[in-house]
Amino acid sequence: MANRTLRPAYNADVLPILAMVRHRCNGAIDPVVTYRNAEYRAQVAQIRPASKGSGGGIV
């Protein structure tokens, strides 16, 4: 019986709820799109030195 109760909750799509909360808090509704549109990665890549080792650098 517990499994029947938890399964619908596990499969529930909460993305609309998260978007609403972000909107109400004056946040980005889609943080990934906002991050990409801000071109933050390109700006930081100019500031940071290039990695010379086997490290990943800016991921």
C-alpha positions in Angstrom: 0.0 0.0 0.0 2.9 2.4 0.7 4.3 1.7 -2.8 0.9 2.6 -4.3 1.0 5.9 -2.4 4.6 6.8 -3.2 4.6 5.9 -6.9 2.3 8.7 -8.1 4.2 11.2 -6.0 7.5 10.0 -7.4 6.2 10.4 -11.0 4.6 13.8 -10.4 5.9 16.6 -12.7 6.9 19.4 -10.3 8.5 21.6 -13.0 5.5 23.9 -13.3 5.4 24.4 -9.5 9.1 25.2 -9.5 8.7 27.7 -12.3 5.9 29.4 -10.4 7.9 29.7 -7.2 10.9 31.1 -9.1 8.7 33.6 -10.8 7.2 34.7 -7.5 10.6 35.1 -6.0 11.8 37.2 -9.0 14.1 34.4 -10.0 14.9 32.9 -13.4 12.0 30.6 -14.5 14.5 28.5 -16.4 17.9 28.9 -14.7 19.8 26.9 -17.4 18.5 29.1 -20.2 19.3 32.2 -18.2 22.8 31.0 -17.5 23.5 30.3 -21.2 22.0 33.6 -22.4 24.2 35.5 -19.9 27.3 34.0 -21.6 28.9 33.8 -18.1 31.0 30.8 -19.2 32.7 32.8 -22.0 33.3 35.8 -19.8 34.9 33.7 -17.1 37.0 31.8 -19.6 38.7 35.0 -20.6 39.6 35.8 -17.0 40.8 32.4 -15.9 44.1 31.0 -17.0 44.0 28.0 -19.4 44.5 24.7 -17.7 47.8 23.1 -18.6 47.4 19.8 -16.8 45.0 17.0 -17.3 42.3 18.8 -15.3 39.1 19.7 -16.9 39.4 23.4 -16.5 36.0 25.1 -17.0 33.5 22.4 -17.3 
